[in-house]
């Protein structure tokens, strides 16, 4: 009889323990009466529901979308995180890349992903070839601290670009307010060049010896300033080179007098043959090895410019 009573007591204790554990692991509701208990979780779920190919797709589906990080997908189904500028000129801008100079004295050395990390070598005329390949690296939130390139660079079909010059190591929440220059195109020039920079640079390779100064310059488009203006752009590059370009443009793939290629002249259109002093990125060989690197030979440019990352957006 005592054994039976002891057995019943054990069963009751076991039942109490099971109920306690069940209550402990039961998921608590995240929505009550249609409202998220945690507003930040609500924002995250909303972004997942608006999964799209670009920030413009998200903006068109939900005009109230705010600046921030979103999950996007490529045509082939690859998911990636990107920063969306949902404010500038109507919003819908997707951050696809950043060019960050980690060592202005390093010439085509480690970290120069937008030119060459393999030294100044005539046998590598295209360098790393980053402007026209599908290699990705870095993180969206770390765009001001290191080079960055996401799948949207080659996957998104866009019409225009936006460029921000943001001081190195600036946190995402301060990008807009701290930028020394911000501008965008409205000419829809990308529609004539495959819809993105990947296809544009396939047409206009950043390769030593592939063209001549002036006669083989790639596409150029006027820009609309969101922060700064033509004069502040010219001042940042330095007074001694100001007569060699026209401010208020963005220009792609140009050559210097020695046929060395540079990738992007941010905020300017060259009129002379020394673009290495005011353009960024390039091929893998320069006759003067001191000009090889992501920020080429910006010796005379303001430190505000050389110590800022160049962020590239599509829309």
Secondary structure, DSSP 8 states (H G I E B T S, - for coil): -HHHHHHHHHHHHHHHHHHHHHHHHS---SEETTEESSHHHHHHHHHHHT-BSSHHHHHHH-TT--SEEEEEE-TT--EEEEEEE-SGGGS-EEEEEEE--S-TT-SS-TT-TTS-SS-S-TT-TTTT-GGGS---BS-STTTTTS-EE-THHHH---S-EEEEEEETT--GGGHHHH-SEEEE--S-GGGGTTTSHHHHHHHS---TTS--TTTT---EEE-EEEES-HHHHHHHH-TTTGGGEEEEEEEEEEE-TT--EEEEEEEEEE-SS-GGGT-EEE-S--SSGGG-STTTT-TTS-HHHHTEEEEEEE-
